[in-house]
Structure formats: C-alpha cells, structure tokens
Amino acid sequence: MRGDTDFNVERSTWVAAGAVVAIGALFGVGFVGGTLFELAQPLMIDAGWRARGLGLMVALGVASGSGLAGWRFNLLRAQAQLSWAFRGCAVGAAMGLMVATTSWSMVLAVAGVAGFSLGWMAVVVLALLRPTVGTVGLGGILGLGVGLAGGIDWIFAELAVSARSETIITAFLVATASLAAPFLQPQEPSVSPESEYRAAGALRWLIMLLGVVGLAAMEFHGASTAGALLGGCAAVATGLALDRGWRVVLPVIGLALVVLGRFWGGATEAALAGGVVLALCYAARGGRSRSIATVSGVVGGLGFGLGSIWSGTGPPLPASLLAGTAVVIALFAAWDELARRGAAARVNAKA
C-alpha cells in the first residue's frame, strides 16, 4: 500500500512545479531566514534579544499562515490561491526594503507578514503538488528546488550582493512565480492511504521531523561556503533517496549529521537542508491540506523559532538531549517500518 499516483505529467508542468518550489524555497531560506535579519541589523541595539524577537515573530507568522491556509485550501481554487500566495510573498519582501528606516515595532510587523506569507505559500504549494505532478519524482522536485534555492543564496554571498539587492531580486522572482499557476492544473485528487498518515503514524513522523529540523536549527551557527554546498547536495540527495522509498532511515541519518555537526559545522547545514526536504516531501506526499498545515506550522514555525532563539546565542545543546532524541527517532522509525509492513501484509491477505 504505497499510495503512489499513476498519471502522466507534461514537461511544462514539471518545469513550473520545479520553478515554484525553488522560488518558494528561496523566499524562505534566503529572505525570511537570512536577508530579513540583515536588513534589520541597524536597529538591533541589543542584537541577541532583538534577533530572538524577530525570529519569534517570523515563527508565529509561519504557524498562523500555515494554519489558515490549511483551513481555507480548496483544490478547485488552488491555482488562484497559489497566485495570491506568491503575491503576498512579494508584498512581504517589498516591505522588507523599508525595515532599516522604520521603528523596531514596524520591523516586527514586517517579520510577521513575511512569516505569514511564507506559511500560506508553503501549504498551498505542497497541497497542490500531489494532484498536479503526482508522487513519482516528487522527492526529486523538492530536493532540487531546495538545493537550487540554497545555491542561489550561496551565489549571492559569494558575489557580496547587498541585502537590499537580494530583497529586490527575491520580490521580483516571487511575483513572477505567481504566473506559473496556469501550468499547475490538478489532474487526480487523492490522498495517501499509507499508515504514516493515520493518527499514530502522523504523530510519530511529526515528532521525528521536529527532532531533526529543530535540533539542526538550534545547532546551526552561521553559514559557510563548504556547508552551503554540502547543504545543497544533501537536499538533492535526500529528495532522490525519498523517491527510492528510503523514508524511514533518513530521520536517523539526519540526527547523526546533527551530532557530527559538533565536530564539523557543515554537517549541521546538511542535516538542516535534508530535514527540510524530508518534511516537505512527507507533507506533500500525503495530499491532506490540514496535515500539511500541521507539518508546516509545527516543524517550520516551531523549528525556525527554536533556531532563532537558541542558535548563535545559546550554549551547546546537552549531549543527553541529542542522545535521548536519537533513541526516540530510532524507535519511532522502527515502529513506522513495522506498521507499514503490517498494513501491507493485511492488504495482501485480503487480496
């Protein structure tokens, strides 16, 4: 009971889906996760506390935007919702241009708008992927999109592009992405019948994803050239591994990379990029808008919030926390595999 779709996808649809994922990821990874903080730097008198406040507002925005999008999503109006979601992201990026010349309260408002737009856009994009491009090659699209976004962000850093220029480019790209909606016509509405999308399985996966992404975000202490390249490669590799059905082992590998990041920071970036792709693919494969909203709000919002509050300012995470999380993830991964095999055996017995 794999839950795979079975329909043909036109090349233009693949291209449009890949572009939408890459641009959406660039808005999240590049602008909301980095450039926005650079733009607000002149107003960060107490850099530590204000950075935490900014990150908390983004996290609350992501969580609220995800929740509302999951509640309001309608497949019949999904293309229009996609266009408006990216227009909202363009507005959020454009508002970022006035961050450095306003009060701190306005900066927090802009962070909330950007986070809300990101959460809304993420849910609409992910909810549209299964009925539009199906599950075959879904991991590859998401992995390549996240990897490409990371690559573009790395190019910006290598060319020393100013934060304002990055913001203008990002605003233009997300506005352009709104034009891709006509190419993403839903073909086969469906949801996955797999055991990991039922109540117990969904809770296991939510905990595993939050464990990997949250701890990786908390252990992240700034991007590096090698780490950025490794993160992009990890995103693509995770997507390809997901297409081969290796979902269960990937959370274990992700946490192992978080532990390895104690000795080499590049491993943390790889764990974060791979964990994000894993969360995105898990959510999109299920095809349930409210489940997608839960993953986006909890893993995206809470993971980002934990990273902003802890990363760079907090002490190293206790080894006992990493060890305990590793045990929980390993047990849940084994439990999920047994549940999947049991469900498959029951289906074969009925057949």
Sequence and secondary structure as in RCSB ss.txt:
>XXXX:A:sequence
MRGDTDFNVERSTWVAAGAVVAIGALFGVGFVGGTLFELAQPLMIDAGWRARGLGLMVALGVASGSGLAGWRFNL
LRAQAQLSWAFRGCAVGAAMGLMVATTSWSMVLAVAGVAGFSLGWMAVVVLALLRPTVGTVGLGGILGLGVGLAG
GIDWIFAELAVSARSETIITAFLVATASLAAPFLQPQEPSVSPESEYRAAGALRWLIMLLGVVGLAAMEFHGAST
AGALLGGCAAVATGLALDRGWRVVLPVIGLALVVLGRFWGGATEAALAGGVVLALCYAARGGRSRSIATVSGVVG
GLGFGLGSIWSGTGPPLPASLLAGTAVVIALFAAWDELARRGAAARVNAKA
>XXXX:A:secstr
          HHHHHHHHHHHHHHHIIIIIIIIIIHHHHTGGG SSHHHHHHHHHHHHHHHHHHHHHHHHHH  G
GGHHHHHHHHHHHHHHHHHHGGGGGGS HHHHHHHHHHHHHHHHHHHHHHHHHHHHHH STTHHHHHHHHHHHHH
HHHHHHHHTT  HHHHHHHHHHHHHHHGGGGGG           GGGSHHHHHHHHHHHHHHHHHHHHH     H
HHHHHHHHHHHHHHHHHHTT TTTHHHHHHHHHHHTTT HHHHHHHHHHHHHHHHHHHHHH  HHHHHHHIIIII
IIHHHHHHHHTTTS    HHHHHHHHHHHHHHHHHHHHHHHHHHHHHHHH 
